[in-house]
Amino acid sequence: MSQYFDLGDETLWNPSNGASRMFQRRVAVFEAELGLSSGIGPMEDDACEIDPATFETFVNALLRQHRRASHAIVLALCEGFTATVLVLAERAGIGVDWAQLGSGPEGAQVDVQASAVTGMSAPAEWRAWGAGLREKARKLGQHMPR
């Protein structure tokens, strides 16, 4: 069995039920963390509809939050979900402003991990961060059936 994540008449992703269930639960977690709707509708009859405008807002807010975090555990927990969302965003034709994201985080950093040596967090190099996340999404997209 599988489920469908659709944008109009186009299927963006057709994962197994287990992968879909795990993804949907992560969607709920990040909606709560961001205080925003994802635009990913409820799963009904093995299909859900994605609202592109709401999803675009969610995607960019997710990236901004992810960019501001420097805690290794938080980043590890977020990275796979964020890469999956980026694949869906690309398939939906949603543009991501990588130039803005690559220039450094907006606002104060959140979920900062302090170094035992310096007592300060070491921020990731901005361009390397964006390139790494894009590459992870590209590779993941090769394994996400439509």
Phi, psi and omega in degrees: 000155178210171180230161187239132171252109190246150171235100186064232181272359183258131174273121180273330183201140180228073183278170172294164180300319181296314179296320179297315180300313180297317180297314181298323178293322177292323176304312180300320179298313183285331172299316179294317180297319183273342184070030183225151170284145179277339186086359177269111185289177180290152177278116179228126182053044177064025177212148172223153181256139177254127176274116188296321182292315179293320179296320178299316178299316179297313182301312182291325176292320177299315179295320178298316180295315180299322182292328183279346182275144176226011179277123186304320181289315179301314180298319179296319180291331184270332193299313181296318178297314181299318178296319178297316179298321179296323176298313179298319179298316179298315180295333179275355181078022180273127180276138175248131181277080183294329180297316178294315181292327181285348182275353181124162184287145174272138176077183181290148176289148178238159178049054181277137177256125181276141177280139177293335183276308186259343184080001181237156177276143177263110181291145178290152175293127191300310183294322179295322178300309181297316180296319180295318180292319177297319180294319178298317179295320180299313180294319179297321181300333178292342183249008181254103182292148175265000000 
